[in-house]
Structure formats: structure tokens, C-alpha cells
Amino acid sequence: MHDRSTDATPHEPPHGGPAPHDDECCPSRFDRWHCGLQQGHGGLHVATEQQGRTTWNDALDGHDLSAL
């Protein structure tokens, strides 16, 4: 996991691209972050916000930082 943020924006796409519609968004979340990629993507989950980018793998899906 990589975290350089203080607030996350759900479904904000990486690299400033257009946001996918909610029904097309990956349902994965980790703590306060929601993956902004499309459903079925490969690799790490990504949440991008103005302060930075957070990534996580499937093993952390649905977990909170306080539980780790």
C-alpha cells in the first residue's frame, strides 16, 4: 500500500482521465479509499486524489487501516 493523501475522492480516475460511470467502477475499497479504475481491471487498485495516489492489492480489499 502506498499513501500520500489525507482525503480520498471516490471514483476519481488516475492520471486525470475521464471518470467511469458508477456501474462501471471497480467496487474495491481500502480504508477510506475507493478504486477509481473500471471493473475487471488488472493489477493494483488505485485511488488518485489531489494530494497523491494510494494503491492496494486484492488482499487488502475491504480492510481498514485500524484492523491491520
Backbone as CSV, one residue per row, in Angstrom:
resi,resn,N_x,N_y,N_z,CA_x,CA_y,CA_z,C_x,C_y,C_z
1,MET,0.836,-1.167,0.000,0.000,0.000,0.000,0.879,1.227,0.000
2,HIS,0.493,2.212,-0.744,1.216,3.470,-0.846,0.236,4.587,-0.545
3,ASP,0.518,5.455,0.416,-0.422,6.502,0.805,0.298,7.831,0.944
4,ARG,-0.102,8.799,0.131,0.404,10.155,0.257,-0.769,11.118,0.318
5,SER,-1.865,10.726,0.945,-3.064,11.551,0.901,-3.659,11.750,2.283
6,THR,-4.557,12.707,2.369,-5.312,12.923,3.593,-6.787,12.722,3.354
7,ASP,-7.273,12.955,2.164,-8.674,12.745,1.799,-8.736,12.091,0.437
8,ALA,-9.632,11.152,0.294,-9.793,10.476,-0.987,-11.086,10.906,-1.649
9,THR,-11.072,10.891,-2.954,-12.269,11.167,-3.731,-12.671,9.886,-4.422
10,PRO,-13.831,9.305,-4.090,-14.223,8.045,-4.715,-14.354,8.172,-6.226
11,HIS,-13.920,7.151,-6.918,-14.061,7.021,-8.365,-13.353,8.124,-9.143
12,GLU,-12.368,8.760,-8.569,-11.562,9.710,-9.331,-10.502,8.917,-10.068
13,PRO,-10.452,9.012,-11.387,-9.546,8.165,-12.161,-8.093,8.580,-12.022
14,PRO,-7.166,7.636,-12.180,-5.757,8.000,-12.173,-5.403,8.795,-13.414
15,HIS,-4.390,9.603,-13.315,-3.825,10.351,-14.442,-4.799,11.360,-15.044
16,GLY,-5.821,11.769,-14.316,-6.712,12.830,-14.771,-7.631,12.463,-15.914
17,GLY,-7.808,11.192,-16.216,-8.690,10.775,-17.309,-10.148,10.893,-16.920
18,PRO,-11.039,10.604,-17.838,-12.462,10.692,-17.527,-12.866,9.612,-16.527
19,ALA,-13.741,9.965,-15.607,-14.193,9.019,-14.589,-15.177,8.029,-15.185
20,PRO,-15.030,6.743,-14.882,-16.021,5.772,-15.354,-17.337,5.976,-14.612
21,HIS,-18.448,5.558,-15.200,-19.736,5.640,-14.530,-19.725,4.714,-13.325
22,ASP,-20.558,5.011,-12.312,-20.569,4.214,-11.085,-20.768,2.726,-11.347
23,ASP,-21.615,2.373,-12.315,-21.857,0.955,-12.587,-20.670,0.296,-13.288
24,GLU,-19.698,1.079,-13.742,-18.504,0.551,-14.392,-17.293,0.576,-13.465
25,CYS,-17.414,1.204,-12.288,-16.286,1.350,-11.369,-15.993,0.057,-10.624
26,CYS,-14.738,-0.157,-10.369,-14.305,-1.272,-9.545,-14.883,-1.080,-8.141
27,PRO,-15.454,-2.113,-7.540,-16.063,-1.983,-6.222,-15.060,-2.053,-5.062
28,SER,-13.783,-2.245,-5.351,-12.795,-2.419,-4.294,-12.606,-1.139,-3.487
29,ARG,-12.438,-1.316,-2.166,-12.124,-0.198,-1.292,-11.110,-0.661,-0.257
30,PHE,-10.309,0.263,0.208,-9.371,0.018,1.291,-9.418,1.230,2.200
31,ASP,-9.807,1.015,3.446,-9.975,2.078,4.419,-10.903,3.142,3.833
32,ARG,-10.445,4.372,3.653,-11.321,5.440,3.135,-11.213,5.612,1.619
33,TRP,-10.414,4.796,0.968,-10.191,4.928,-0.469,-11.070,3.970,-1.261
34,HIS,-11.514,4.423,-2.411,-12.295,3.608,-3.349,-11.550,3.593,-4.672
35,CYS,-11.424,2.421,-5.251,-10.709,2.291,-6.524,-11.425,3.092,-7.603
36,GLY,-10.679,3.853,-8.370,-11.235,4.672,-9.432,-11.108,4.050,-10.809
37,LEU,-10.647,2.817,-10.873,-10.499,2.153,-12.164,-11.790,1.440,-12.545
38,GLN,-11.847,0.961,-13.775,-13.033,0.245,-14.241,-13.053,-1.173,-13.691
39,GLN,-14.252,-1.732,-13.574,-14.392,-3.123,-13.139,-13.594,-4.036,-14.049
40,GLY,-13.014,-5.057,-13.459,-12.280,-6.045,-14.241,-10.861,-5.645,-14.593
41,HIS,-10.383,-4.515,-14.077,-9.014,-4.104,-14.393,-8.025,-5.096,-13.803
42,GLY,-6.829,-5.107,-14.304,-5.780,-5.963,-13.769,-4.848,-5.168,-12.878
43,GLY,-4.052,-5.854,-12.096,-3.056,-5.202,-11.258,-3.627,-4.582,-9.994
44,LEU,-2.911,-3.587,-9.484,-3.288,-2.935,-8.238,-4.528,-2.069,-8.389
45,HIS,-5.236,-1.884,-7.286,-6.339,-0.924,-7.226,-5.725,0.450,-6.980
46,VAL,-6.349,1.507,-7.504,-5.779,2.848,-7.437,-6.847,3.858,-7.055
47,ALA,-6.515,4.706,-6.089,-7.323,5.877,-5.768,-6.410,7.083,-5.921
48,THR,-6.783,8.014,-6.766,-5.973,9.193,-7.018,-6.717,10.414,-6.529
49,GLU,-6.031,11.239,-5.779,-6.596,12.486,-5.311,-5.550,13.581,-5.489
50,GLN,-5.935,14.797,-5.228,-5.044,15.932,-5.484,-3.739,15.821,-4.683
51,GLN,-3.797,15.264,-3.481,-2.615,15.180,-2.621,-1.710,13.991,-2.939
52,GLY,-2.175,13.054,-3.722,-1.342,11.896,-4.026,-2.148,10.734,-4.547
53,ARG,-1.547,9.575,-4.463,-2.153,8.370,-5.008,-1.982,7.231,-4.014
54,THR,-3.010,6.427,-3.864,-2.981,5.276,-2.975,-3.239,4.028,-3.811
55,THR,-2.445,2.997,-3.608,-2.640,1.732,-4.315,-2.716,0.601,-3.297
56,TRP,-3.463,-0.453,-3.631,-3.551,-1.634,-2.776,-3.857,-2.845,-3.636
57,ASN,-3.586,-4.021,-3.084,-3.850,-5.260,-3.819,-5.148,-5.896,-3.321
58,ASP,-5.539,-7.000,-3.939,-6.796,-7.669,-3.582,-6.821,-8.153,-2.136
59,ALA,-5.661,-8.467,-1.554,-5.619,-8.964,-0.181,-6.081,-7.911,0.829
60,LEU,-5.979,-6.626,0.487,-6.398,-5.550,1.385,-7.807,-5.041,1.110
61,ASP,-8.443,-5.574,0.078,-9.795,-5.133,-0.286,-10.751,-5.282,0.894
62,GLY,-11.453,-4.207,1.224,-12.444,-4.232,2.285,-11.900,-4.051,3.688
63,HIS,-10.592,-3.946,3.847,-9.996,-3.793,5.169,-9.814,-2.318,5.539
64,ASP,-9.744,-2.056,6.819,-9.447,-0.725,7.341,-8.030,-0.738,7.919
65,LEU,-7.378,0.417,7.891,-6.026,0.505,8.445,-5.987,0.093,9.909
66,SER,-7.013,0.435,10.660,-7.028,0.112,12.096,-7.084,-1.392,12.352
67,ALA,-7.520,-2.170,11.371,-7.635,-3.617,11.531,-6.331,-4.349,11.195
68,LEU,-5.370,-3.642,10.650,-4.123,-4.288,10.227,-3.068,-4.263,11.311
